[in-house]
């Protein structure tokens, strides 16, 4: 497919994602109050458990409205996840045969729960992150945190956790179209470990290591599972090519 056609396809899929996000954000508008309470829960816990003044502050006149729009989009991002995850898959893996298109169902069946599981796991890391960061407040001072800063921080961590859990599924997708082999993943395992730790350190910007390992351990397990699936896919593809007489040993090619 020419580059121009790829760009047109990307544009069309982005338009679909934006429309789905906008429609889902309308539903998120009506879920704003309970979700806002959930996002503020770590700060409320700090105030309740440690007896310190800690609260989210809406400083500007338009801040409450602006925050409601942002949280509605945040909710819409999750509600519309089946749509944009499928569009991502369809763009990355466009050349599947009719028999292989059933993998699209498998991708969504795996990616959606993993995305939501990652976001759910973030809810366990967040209280520890907020408690650790606010613990640096000097004695006698209070934590009057701007709503924009706090909620943007929380929403970013939740989304990053969710997306991190989808990456191994994309690896399997790249293996399906022959771009990424299990052997390549195996040879690159050291880099994968380094990248996962670096990614987790950036995604969980807290001084403690517990929050980071909330993301590191599940991601490494998912990458191992992705490698196993890629290995099985390579074996299946090799058997098929041998049966068709089209298999060429990579060692002979190198020679």
N, C-alpha and C positions, 0 to 999 in steps of 0.2 A: 504493500500500500504506500503511495507517495506521501511525502511529508505534509503536503497541503491537505490531503484527505485525513491524515491523523489529526491535524489541528482542527479541522472541521468537526471530526467525531468528538474530540475533546471538548470543543465549544458546546456541542449539542448535549453532551452528557453533563457538563457543568450547568447548563440551563435547566435540565431536568432536576438536578440536585438542588439548585437555588429555589425552584418552584416548590419542591417537596419540603424544603426547610421553611419557606415562608408559610406554607399551609400548616405545617406542624407547629410553628411558632404561635399561630393563632390559638391553637389548643393549649400551648404552653402559657399563654396570657392568663388563662383561667386557672392554671395550676400554680400560679406565681406564689401565693401566700404560703401554702404548705411546703413548697420547695425552698422558699427563702428561709423559713424556720429551720429546715433541715440543714441548709448551708451555714446558718449562723450557730448551729448547735455546738461546734467545738469552742467558740468564744464564750457561749453561755456556760459551758461546762467549766471553763477556766475561772469564770466569775463565781460560780457556785461552789466549786471544790476547793479553790485556793483563797477565797474571800477577798479577791482583788477586784477593783473596778475595771471591767473589760467589756466593751460594747462597740457595736458598729455604728458609725456616725454618718448621717447624710448631711453634708456640709452645705451644698448649694440648693437653691430653690428648685432647680430642675433635676437634681440628683435622683430623687425617688422615681420619677418617670423614666429617666435614662436607665436606671438600674432595672426597672421592670421590663424594659425592652430587651436588655442584655440577657436577663435571666430567662425571658420567654424564648429567645433564640437558643439559649443553652438547652432548655427543655426540648425545643424543636429539633435540635441536633440529635438528641437521643431517640425521639419519636420517629424521626425520618431515617434512622440508621439503616433499616432494610433497603431503602431506596438508594442512598448514596454508596452503601457497601456493594450493592449489586452493580451500580454504574462503574465503580472502581474496578471490580472484578471483570466486567464486560470489556472495559478499556484495556486492561493489562493482558487479558487472555481472550483475544478476539477470534482466533482461528480454530476453535474447537470443532470437531466433527459432531454429527448428530448424536452418536453414542456418548461422546465425551461431554456433551452439554448437560448431562445429568449431574456433572460435577458442580455446575452452578448452584443447584439445589443444595448439594453437600457443602459448598463454600458458605452459602448463607446460613445453613443449619449450624455451621461451626463458628463463623465470624460474628454473627449477632450475639449469641450467648457469651462468647469470649469478650467481645467489646463491652457488654453490660457487666460481665464478671470483673473485668479490669476496673470499670468505674465503681463497682460495688466495693472492690478491694481498697480503692482509694479512700473510702469512708472510714476504713480502719486505720489507715496511715495518717489521715488528716488530723484527728485529735492529738496524736502524739507530736505531729509537726507543729501545730499551733501552740501546744503546751510548751514545747521546747523553745520556740522562738520568743514567746511572750515571757518566758522565765528570765530573759535578759533585761527586763524592765527594772530600773533602779528602785530601791526601797522608797516608798512614799509617792512614787509616780503612778499614773494610771494609763490604761490602754484604751484610748479613744481612737479607734481605727477608722479611717475613711472607708466608706462602703465600697467605693469603686476599687480601691486597692485590694481590700480583703476578698471581696467576692470574685474579682478577676483572678486572684491568686488561687482561690479554691477551685473555680471552674476550670482553670488551666490544668491543674493537677489531675482532676477527675477525667478530663478529656484525654490527657496524655496517657494516663494509666489504661484507659479503654483502647486507644489506638495501638499502644505497645503490645497488647494481647492479640491484635489482628495481624501483626507483622509475620509471625510464623505461618499463618494461613496463606499469605501472599507468596511466601517462599514455596509452598506446595504448588501454588498456581503457576509460578515461573517454571517449576520442574515439569509440570504437565505439558507445557509448550516447548520443552527442551532447552530452555535458556539456562537453567540452574540445575546442576547434577548433585547427587548426594555426595559424590567424591569431592566436588568443589567445596561443599559445606564442611566435610570432614577435614580437608586440608586447611580450612580457614577458621577452625574452631577457636584458636587463640585470639584471633581478631574479633570474633563474635563475642567472646567473653569480655574483652576489653571494651568493645562498643556498648554492650549491655550495661556494664558498670558505669561507663561514662554517661550513657543516656539516663540511667537511673539517678546518678548524682545530680544531673541538671534538672531532671523532672521532679526531684524531691529536694529542693534547696534548703535542707535543714542540717544543723550541726551533728545530729545523732545519726548512727548507722542503721537503726531499726527501720525507719521509714524507707530507706533505700532498699533494704533487703526484702521489704514487702513487695517490691517490684522486681528485684533481681532474681530471686529464687523461682517464682512462677514463670518469668520470661525464659530463664535457662531451661526449665523443664519443658516448656512449649517448644523451644528451639530443638531440643533433643527429639521430641515427638515428631516435629516437622522433618527432621533428618531421617527418622525411621520411615516415615511415609514416602519421602523422596527416594530412599533406598529401595523400598518395595516397588515404587513406580518405575525406577530404572531397571529393576530385574524383570518386571512385566514387559517393559518396552524392549529389552534385550531378547527375551524369549520370542516375542512376536517378530522381531527383525531376523532372528536366526531361522525361524520357521519360514519366513518369506525369502530367505537367502540374501538379505540386504545388510546383514551385520558385518561391520568392519572393526577389527580389534584396534583400539586406540594405540596400543604399543607398536603395531605394524605401521600405523600412520606416522608415528614419531620417528620410526627407523627410516 
